[in-house]
Amino acid sequence: MHFEIMKLVKRKMIFLTMTALVGFCLIISFCLLRIQEEDYMIFKRLILKRRQSSSRGNFIDNRGAKFHIKQHGQYWILYNYIAAKNFYVGNESVSLSLHGEYTDLEALNALVRRWHGPISLTLFVNGDDFRRAENIILYMTKCTVFGSEILSFVTFSFMMHEDHIWGNIPKSEKDFMSRIIDCMSSPFSLYNETYRHQKKLIYPSNMARNVARQTVSTYYVLSLDMNYLPSAKFIENFLKMTYDLDLDNPFNTVYALTVFKASMPKIVLPETKEELLEYYEKNKLYLSDESGRIPYIKTWLKSPNELKMLSILHIRKHEAAWFPWYVSANEYEPFADDRLHHESFIDRSSHIDLLEALDYDFAVTDNAFLLHLPSLCMTLNDSIFFQNTRNVTNLQYHRKLLTLRNFLMKFM
């Protein structure tokens, strides 16, 4: 009897010990899970922070754009040399990405007033062109009614060829802006032929476009040449439209805009589609050559939209000879091939071909448009030098494009 009692007690002790061990293991597991969860959240925040930092190319932080110098091939680039006072990130706004020379700066007043949001501008300045650009920027910011808006919204980056660097570049934005300008004499009328044209330097348009995009901190960007003017209130209307959109291919979708050309000598600048169509019917505006190749143009001209809000007319794939201007997600769109340039005549078309090869969708945007203004820049496209450059580049490019398409098709 005594033996059976001892056996029963032993069994209870074993059961209690096993229960205690199980409970102890559960407590340890729970603690480990909490620690693992906390470590995961810390790691997640760290990764997110790094992604946000890397997506801004190390040129932009939470306080705004940072000045940065970089050499790229034969060119030196002064990133964020003059930084805008206002700073926007994510979907707080839409950035306008521009490039040009000092001769294009006269269009900046209209662009700033119409856009009223962040603008990233790359200026190609070689030799004395830097001084001329400096005088115009100082005049525009200190002597015109648009000065405060330019300082609030426009970030200037400068790009120059390594063999044609101006010898008196101010060492900082503060030194640049402290220089004195004569407000009684407009610098726009003082200059004719640029230093670049005198030296027959190639204009690296795609590289300038890429530099401007690298200083953008918003999610969406509209990359344009300087002589294109967007419709009024574009930013707020575009963000309202995209907020409710449900796209099948959101990261590989661009929002194509219709282009109209302003007539000369009197330039009309309609703000809405309703005004634009009225001018168009009176032949005060007409479709540009690039818009004449738009596959959807007849539908766009007739499409009624009583709400007058931005909307997607339809989504389509790219078609030959159509090279639209568009809004894109800056972080996801590939950069342009910076080996191609303005004189090759295929700098933009090559990039559209790349988007086509990557199977991008083109969302036709209704109630938004671009006005193509007369270009202030002179060109040397008719010279023998640039004609030969264009012909050679065309041949080389089309060979490379064929190779690229064959390569990309392997992954689709």
Protein Blocks (a to p, Z undefined) as FASTA:
>chain_A
ZZmmmmmmmmmmmmmmmmmmmmmmmmmmmmmmmmmmmmmmmmmmmmmmmmmmmmnoopac
fkbccdddddehjbccdehkbacfbdcehjlbccddddddfklmmmmmmmmmmnopaddd
ddddehjllmmmmmmmmmmmmmccklmmmmmmmccdddddfklccfkbcfbfklmmmpcc
dfkbcfklmpccdfklmnopacdfklmmmmmmmmpcbfbdcdddfkbccdehklmmmmmm
mmmpccfblmlcccdddddddddfbdcddfbfklmmmmmmnopaccdfklmmpmklmmmm
mmccfkopacdfbacdddehiacdddddfklpccddfkbcfklopmmmmmmmmmmmnopa
cdddehiacdddddfbdcfklpmklmmmmmmmmmmmmmmmmmmmmmmmmmZZ
